[in-house]
Amino acid sequence: MSIDVIDRSRAELAGVLEKLLDLLPTEFRGRGPDATVLHLDDTEYGAGPAVVVQADQLDPLVAMLAELLPDH
């Protein structure tokens, strides 16, 4: 897999996460002390995009992702 494909995939994932987070209301913006920052880095290729999830968005986001992902 080429670096371009990996970078595009991580950017697309970041975009999907940002869209899901837009559906979840929050009182906070930015990287506050209770925020979780998801770094979409690749150990082989380096840093990727980051997505900031507020504390009050984390549980609803996990529930949304669990519904979207197939059971294995």
N, CA, C and O atoms as CSV, one atom per row, in Angstrom:
chain,resi,resn,atom,element,x,y,z
A,1,MET,N,N,0.857,-1.175,0.000
A,1,MET,CA,C,0.000,0.000,0.000
A,1,MET,C,C,0.900,1.235,0.000
A,1,MET,O,O,1.869,1.306,0.756
A,2,SER,N,N,0.578,2.184,-0.836
A,2,SER,CA,C,1.433,3.364,-0.942
A,2,SER,C,C,1.151,4.352,0.190
A,2,SER,O,O,0.094,4.314,0.818
A,3,ILE,N,N,2.110,5.226,0.433
A,3,ILE,CA,C,1.953,6.263,1.467
A,3,ILE,C,C,0.770,7.159,1.129
A,3,ILE,O,O,0.032,7.564,2.028
A,4,ASP,N,N,0.574,7.476,-0.140
A,4,ASP,CA,C,-0.547,8.328,-0.535
A,4,ASP,C,C,-1.886,7.697,-0.155
A,4,ASP,O,O,-2.784,8.385,0.331
A,5,VAL,N,N,-2.017,6.392,-0.377
A,5,VAL,CA,C,-3.261,5.692,-0.042
A,5,VAL,C,C,-3.476,5.702,1.469
A,5,VAL,O,O,-4.589,5.936,1.940
A,6,ILE,N,N,-2.415,5.450,2.224
A,6,ILE,CA,C,-2.521,5.438,3.686
A,6,ILE,C,C,-2.904,6.823,4.195
A,6,ILE,O,O,-3.798,6.948,5.032
A,7,ASP,N,N,-2.239,7.861,3.703
A,7,ASP,CA,C,-2.554,9.217,4.144
A,7,ASP,C,C,-3.976,9.598,3.796
A,7,ASP,O,O,-4.664,10.218,4.607
A,8,ARG,N,N,-4.432,9.239,2.601
A,8,ARG,CA,C,-5.798,9.567,2.186
A,8,ARG,C,C,-6.797,8.814,3.056
A,8,ARG,O,O,-7.820,9.376,3.446
A,9,SER,N,N,-6.513,7.550,3.366
A,9,SER,CA,C,-7.404,6.754,4.206
A,9,SER,C,C,-7.529,7.362,5.597
A,9,SER,O,O,-8.627,7.435,6.150
A,10,ARG,N,N,-6.411,7.796,6.161
A,10,ARG,CA,C,-6.449,8.409,7.495
A,10,ARG,C,C,-7.199,9.733,7.450
A,10,ARG,O,O,-7.950,10.056,8.370
A,11,ALA,N,N,-6.998,10.495,6.384
A,11,ALA,CA,C,-7.713,11.768,6.246
A,11,ALA,C,C,-9.212,11.526,6.099
A,11,ALA,O,O,-10.019,12.267,6.661
A,12,GLU,N,N,-9.591,10.488,5.342
A,12,GLU,CA,C,-11.007,10.156,5.196
A,12,GLU,C,C,-11.602,9.710,6.525
A,12,GLU,O,O,-12.725,10.092,6.855
A,13,LEU,N,N,-10.872,8.912,7.288
A,13,LEU,CA,C,-11.346,8.486,8.598
A,13,LEU,C,C,-11.519,9.690,9.519
A,13,LEU,O,O,-12.514,9.783,10.238
A,14,ALA,N,N,-10.569,10.599,9.502
A,14,ALA,CA,C,-10.686,11.812,10.313
A,14,ALA,C,C,-11.927,12.602,9.912
A,14,ALA,O,O,-12.636,13.127,10.770
A,15,GLY,N,N,-12.189,12.687,8.612
A,15,GLY,CA,C,-13.372,13.395,8.131
A,15,GLY,C,C,-14.657,12.742,8.601
A,15,GLY,O,O,-15.595,13.435,8.994
A,16,VAL,N,N,-14.712,11.419,8.565
A,16,VAL,CA,C,-15.896,10.693,9.043
A,16,VAL,C,C,-16.099,10.939,10.533
A,16,VAL,O,O,-17.215,11.210,10.974
A,17,LEU,N,N,-15.024,10.844,11.306
A,17,LEU,CA,C,-15.137,11.079,12.750
A,17,LEU,C,C,-15.607,12.503,13.040
A,17,LEU,O,O,-16.439,12.714,13.922
A,18,GLU,N,N,-15.078,13.477,12.304
A,18,GLU,CA,C,-15.495,14.871,12.500
A,18,GLU,C,C,-16.983,15.037,12.201
A,18,GLU,O,O,-17.680,15.756,12.917
A,19,LYS,N,N,-17.478,14.376,11.146
A,19,LYS,CA,C,-18.902,14.460,10.811
A,19,LYS,C,C,-19.754,13.840,11.901
A,19,LYS,O,O,-20.798,14.384,12.261
A,20,LEU,N,N,-19.317,12.698,12.434
A,20,LEU,CA,C,-20.060,12.074,13.532
A,20,LEU,C,C,-20.064,12.972,14.765
A,20,LEU,O,O,-21.084,13.103,15.441
A,21,LEU,N,N,-18.923,13.587,15.053
A,21,LEU,CA,C,-18.845,14.470,16.214
A,21,LEU,C,C,-19.727,15.696,16.050
A,21,LEU,O,O,-20.239,16.224,17.037
A,22,ASP,N,N,-19.914,16.157,14.814
A,22,ASP,CA,C,-20.813,17.284,14.569
A,22,ASP,C,C,-22.249,16.948,14.944
A,22,ASP,O,O,-23.042,17.847,15.224
A,23,LEU,N,N,-22.590,15.665,14.951
A,23,LEU,CA,C,-23.932,15.231,15.327
A,23,LEU,C,C,-24.124,15.197,16.843
A,23,LEU,O,O,-25.253,15.136,17.332
A,24,LEU,N,N,-23.025,15.237,17.575
A,24,LEU,CA,C,-23.079,15.124,19.034
A,24,LEU,C,C,-22.847,16.488,19.672
A,24,LEU,O,O,-21.756,17.047,19.566
A,25,PRO,N,N,-23.871,17.027,20.335
A,25,PRO,CA,C,-23.697,18.350,20.947
A,25,PRO,C,C,-22.673,18.307,22.074
A,25,PRO,O,O,-22.504,17.285,22.739
A,26,THR,N,N,-22.007,19.408,22.275
A,26,THR,CA,C,-21.043,19.540,23.360
A,26,THR,C,C,-20.988,20.988,23.791
A,26,THR,O,O,-21.274,21.892,23.006
A,27,GLU,N,N,-20.620,21.206,25.043
A,27,GLU,CA,C,-20.479,22.562,25.548
A,27,GLU,C,C,-19.092,23.120,25.269
A,27,GLU,O,O,-18.861,24.318,25.437
A,28,PHE,N,N,-18.174,22.272,24.848
A,28,PHE,CA,C,-16.779,22.667,24.753
A,28,PHE,C,C,-16.268,22.544,23.327
A,28,PHE,O,O,-16.799,21.774,22.527
A,29,ARG,N,N,-15.244,23.302,23.024
A,29,ARG,CA,C,-14.538,23.214,21.746
A,29,ARG,C,C,-13.043,23.289,22.036
A,29,ARG,O,O,-12.626,23.817,23.068
A,30,GLY,N,N,-12.258,22.766,21.135
A,30,GLY,CA,C,-10.813,22.834,21.318
A,30,GLY,C,C,-10.291,21.710,22.186
A,30,GLY,O,O,-11.010,20.765,22.511
A,31,ARG,N,N,-9.030,21.830,22.556
A,31,ARG,CA,C,-8.366,20.766,23.328
A,31,ARG,C,C,-8.354,21.105,24.808
A,31,ARG,O,O,-7.315,21.453,25.368
A,32,GLY,N,N,-9.515,21.001,25.432
A,32,GLY,CA,C,-9.623,21.250,26.861
A,32,GLY,C,C,-8.989,20.137,27.669
A,32,GLY,O,O,-8.547,19.133,27.112
A,33,PRO,N,N,-8.943,20.310,28.982
A,33,PRO,CA,C,-8.269,19.325,29.832
A,33,PRO,C,C,-8.954,17.958,29.842
A,33,PRO,O,O,-8.304,16.951,30.123
A,34,ASP,N,N,-10.250,17.906,29.542
A,34,ASP,CA,C,-10.971,16.627,29.551
A,34,ASP,C,C,-11.160,16.037,28.160
A,34,ASP,O,O,-11.789,14.989,28.015
A,35,ALA,N,N,-10.625,16.695,27.137
A,35,ALA,CA,C,-10.784,16.216,25.770
A,35,ALA,C,C,-9.849,15.037,25.502
A,35,ALA,O,O,-8.774,14.923,26.091
A,36,THR,N,N,-10.288,14.175,24.605
A,36,THR,CA,C,-9.468,13.068,24.129
A,36,THR,C,C,-9.045,13.402,22.711
A,36,THR,O,O,-9.881,13.749,21.877
A,37,VAL,N,N,-7.768,13.300,22.435
A,37,VAL,CA,C,-7.273,13.574,21.096
A,37,VAL,C,C,-6.908,12.234,20.455
A,37,VAL,O,O,-6.025,11.518,20.928
A,38,LEU,N,N,-7.610,11.917,19.367
A,38,LEU,CA,C,-7.332,10.692,18.630
A,38,LEU,C,C,-6.318,11.021,17.538
A,38,LEU,O,O,-6.634,11.724,16.578
A,39,HIS,N,N,-5.119,10.515,17.690
A,39,HIS,CA,C,-4.070,10.725,16.693
A,39,HIS,C,C,-4.103,9.554,15.723
A,39,HIS,O,O,-3.885,8.409,16.119
A,40,LEU,N,N,-4.372,9.835,14.465
A,40,LEU,CA,C,-4.454,8.784,13.451
A,40,LEU,C,C,-3.088,8.601,12.800
A,40,LEU,O,O,-2.924,8.741,11.588
A,41,ASP,N,N,-2.125,8.287,13.643
A,41,ASP,CA,C,-0.743,8.119,13.205
A,41,ASP,C,C,-0.517,6.694,12.726
A,41,ASP,O,O,-1.268,5.782,13.072
A,42,ASP,N,N,0.504,6.520,11.944
A,42,ASP,CA,C,0.925,5.217,11.477
A,42,ASP,C,C,2.355,5.020,11.966
A,42,ASP,O,O,3.217,5.867,11.728
A,43,THR,N,N,2.607,3.922,12.638
A,43,THR,CA,C,3.931,3.713,13.220
A,43,THR,C,C,5.020,3.661,12.165
A,43,THR,O,O,6.168,4.011,12.441
A,44,GLU,N,N,4.679,3.231,10.970
A,44,GLU,CA,C,5.688,3.128,9.914
A,44,GLU,C,C,5.862,4.435,9.149
A,44,GLU,O,O,6.973,4.767,8.736
A,45,TYR,N,N,4.769,5.184,8.954
A,45,TYR,CA,C,4.817,6.351,8.083
A,45,TYR,C,C,4.751,7.685,8.811
A,45,TYR,O,O,4.928,8.727,8.179
A,46,GLY,N,N,4.502,7.691,10.118
A,46,GLY,CA,C,4.535,8.944,10.869
A,46,GLY,C,C,3.174,9.520,11.184
A,46,GLY,O,O,2.151,8.836,11.152
A,47,ALA,N,N,3.201,10.805,11.490
A,47,ALA,CA,C,2.022,11.494,12.000
A,47,ALA,C,C,0.934,11.616,10.945
A,47,ALA,O,O,1.194,11.807,9.757
A,48,GLY,N,N,-0.281,11.498,11.426
A,48,GLY,CA,C,-1.456,11.697,10.587
A,48,GLY,C,C,-2.339,12.749,11.225
A,48,GLY,O,O,-1.901,13.455,12.133
A,49,PRO,N,N,-3.579,12.865,10.763
A,49,PRO,CA,C,-4.483,13.859,11.322
A,49,PRO,C,C,-4.874,13.507,12.758
A,49,PRO,O,O,-4.742,12.363,13.193
A,50,ALA,N,N,-5.349,14.502,13.468
A,50,ALA,CA,C,-5.833,14.301,14.835
A,50,ALA,C,C,-7.274,14.781,14.911
A,50,ALA,O,O,-7.657,15.744,14.247
A,51,VAL,N,N,-8.070,14.094,15.734
A,51,VAL,CA,C,-9.469,14.446,15.938
A,51,VAL,C,C,-9.666,14.661,17.432
A,51,VAL,O,O,-9.291,13.813,18.241
A,52,VAL,N,N,-10.258,15.802,17.798
A,52,VAL,CA,C,-10.497,16.116,19.207
A,52,VAL,C,C,-11.917,15.694,19.579
A,52,VAL,O,O,-12.887,16.117,18.949
A,53,VAL,N,N,-12.024,14.855,20.609
A,53,VAL,CA,C,-13.313,14.389,21.108
A,53,VAL,C,C,-13.482,14.932,22.514
A,53,VAL,O,O,-12.654,14.672,23.387
A,54,GLN,N,N,-14.545,15.682,22.737
A,54,GLN,CA,C,-14.813,16.213,24.071
A,54,GLN,C,C,-15.287,15.087,24.986
A,54,GLN,O,O,-15.804,14.076,24.511
A,55,ALA,N,N,-15.113,15.257,26.286
A,55,ALA,CA,C,-15.459,14.227,27.263
A,55,ALA,C,C,-16.926,13.809,27.149
A,55,ALA,O,O,-17.246,12.628,27.285
A,56,ASP,N,N,-17.822,14.776,26.898
A,56,ASP,CA,C,-19.239,14.443,26.821
A,56,ASP,C,C,-19.637,13.834,25.476
A,56,ASP,O,O,-20.789,13.441,25.292
A,57,GLN,N,N,-18.697,13.754,24.542
A,57,GLN,CA,C,-18.953,13.136,23.244
A,57,GLN,C,C,-18.397,11.724,23.140
A,57,GLN,O,O,-18.772,10.978,22.236
A,58,LEU,N,N,-17.518,11.353,24.041
A,58,LEU,CA,C,-16.783,10.097,23.896
A,58,LEU,C,C,-17.696,8.872,23.937
A,58,LEU,O,O,-17.640,8.044,23.028
A,59,ASP,N,N,-18.527,8.737,24.956
A,59,ASP,CA,C,-19.415,7.572,25.048
A,59,ASP,C,C,-20.400,7.504,23.882
A,59,ASP,O,O,-20.567,6.433,23.297
A,60,PRO,N,N,-21.066,8.624,23.519
A,60,PRO,CA,C,-21.960,8.548,22.357
A,60,PRO,C,C,-21.224,8.199,21.055
A,60,PRO,O,O,-21.768,7.490,20.209
A,61,LEU,N,N,-19.998,8.690,20.893
A,61,LEU,CA,C,-19.228,8.377,19.688
A,61,LEU,C,C,-18.908,6.889,19.638
A,61,LEU,O,O,-19.037,6.266,18.584
A,62,VAL,N,N,-18.499,6.320,20.744
A,62,VAL,CA,C,-18.192,4.881,20.790
A,62,VAL,C,C,-19.443,4.071,20.459
A,62,VAL,O,O,-19.366,3.081,19.732
A,63,ALA,N,N,-20.601,4.488,20.989
A,63,ALA,CA,C,-21.852,3.789,20.690
A,63,ALA,C,C,-22.197,3.875,19.202
A,63,ALA,O,O,-22.644,2.893,18.611
A,64,MET,N,N,-21.989,5.048,18.597
A,64,MET,CA,C,-22.263,5.211,17.168
A,64,MET,C,C,-21.347,4.319,16.338
A,64,MET,O,O,-21.792,3.679,15.386
A,65,LEU,N,N,-20.071,4.279,16.699
A,65,LEU,CA,C,-19.120,3.454,15.956
A,65,LEU,C,C,-19.446,1.981,16.116
A,65,LEU,O,O,-19.307,1.209,15.167
A,66,ALA,N,N,-19.880,1.580,17.308
A,66,ALA,CA,C,-20.245,0.171,17.534
A,66,ALA,C,C,-21.421,-0.234,16.646
A,66,ALA,O,O,-21.483,-1.373,16.182
A,67,GLU,N,N,-22.346,0.682,16.409
A,67,GLU,CA,C,-23.482,0.381,15.531
A,67,GLU,C,C,-23.052,0.276,14.072
A,67,GLU,O,O,-23.612,-0.511,13.309
A,68,LEU,N,N,-22.053,1.075,13.686
A,68,LEU,CA,C,-21.613,1.102,12.294
A,68,LEU,C,C,-20.710,-0.071,11.920
A,68,LEU,O,O,-20.704,-0.515,10.771
A,69,LEU,N,N,-19.957,-0.565,12.881
A,69,LEU,CA,C,-18.986,-1.623,12.589
A,69,LEU,C,C,-19.647,-2.998,12.637
A,69,LEU,O,O,-20.484,-3.252,13.503
A,70,PRO,N,N,-19.279,-3.879,11.720
A,70,PRO,CA,C,-19.879,-5.220,11.715
A,70,PRO,C,C,-19.378,-6.053,12.893
A,70,PRO,O,O,-18.266,-5.859,13.384
A,71,ASP,N,N,-20.207,-6.962,13.323
A,71,ASP,CA,C,-19.815,-7.885,14.400
A,71,ASP,C,C,-18.879,-8.940,13.836
A,71,ASP,O,O,-19.052,-9.410,12.712
A,72,HIS,N,N,-17.875,-9.307,14.644
A,72,HIS,CA,C,-16.944,-10.361,14.222
A,72,HIS,C,C,-16.900,-11.412,15.262
A,72,HIS,O,O,-16.177,-12.397,15.113
